[in-house]
Amino acid sequence: MTGIPTPAWAAFKERRRTKARVGHLIPRKQVEIERAVRLLRAHFTDRRTRAPKRGKIHRIMLVGPFSRPRATPDRETGDINDYDIWAFVDHAAYKGMNRYWGLARRVVASSLRGRATITLSVFTLDEIDRLRAVGNLFLTDQYDRGVILYDRDAPPAEEAKDAGL
C-alpha cells in the first residue's frame, strides 16, 4: 500500500465513524442509521457540470430519542424505528425542496425495507443561530442534544492525530 487512501477505504472509514457515533444503539439500529446517512450523502453529490448546481451538504445529525444514550441498554423490540435526521446545506434554495429531498427520502425508505422510517428535515447552516436569537428552545435543545453523524468541515480523527492536532 502506498499510503494514499483510496475512495473505497475512505468510504469504509466514514461508515465505521458513523456507526461509532451511535455506539449506544444495538447493531441493527447502527446499520440503519449508517445506511441512511450514506444514501443521503450520495444523493446530494453534485454531478452536474452546469447550473443550477445542487449546493453542498455540510452536516447530518441524528436528533430525538435515539440520539441520547439511555441509562438502560438499548434492546431489540422488533418495532419499526422512526429516526429524526437533520441535514444542513449551504444555501437556502436547497432547504426543504421536495424535488431534491423527496427522491432521497424514498430511496432511504426502500433501502431500509420497512424496518425503519426516516423523518428528514433540511436546514441552512445559519438557521440554528437564527433560532437561538429568536428563542426557539424546542429546536435548539434538539440540536444541542443531537449526534453529528457527518460533518464536512471536521477533519477525520485519524488525519487530525497524524497532523498533530
Salt bridges, closest charged atoms under 4 A:
GLU14 OE1 - ARG17 NH1 2.72
GLU32 OE2 - ARG28 NH1 2.56
GLU34 OE2 - ARG15 NE 2.97
GLU34 OE2 - ARG38 NE 2.95
ASP74 OD1 - LYS29 NZ 3.08
ASP74 OD1 - ARG70 NH1 3.69
GLU76 OE1 - ARG28 NE 2.82
GLU76 OE2 - ARG115 NH2 3.63
GLU127 OE2 - LYS95 NZ 3.40
GLU127 OE2 - ARG130 NH2 3.39
ASP144 OD1 - ARG132 NH2 2.61
ASP151 OD1 - ARG59 NE 3.89
ASP153 OD1 - HIS58 ND1 3.99
GLU158 OE1 - ARG17 NH2 3.18
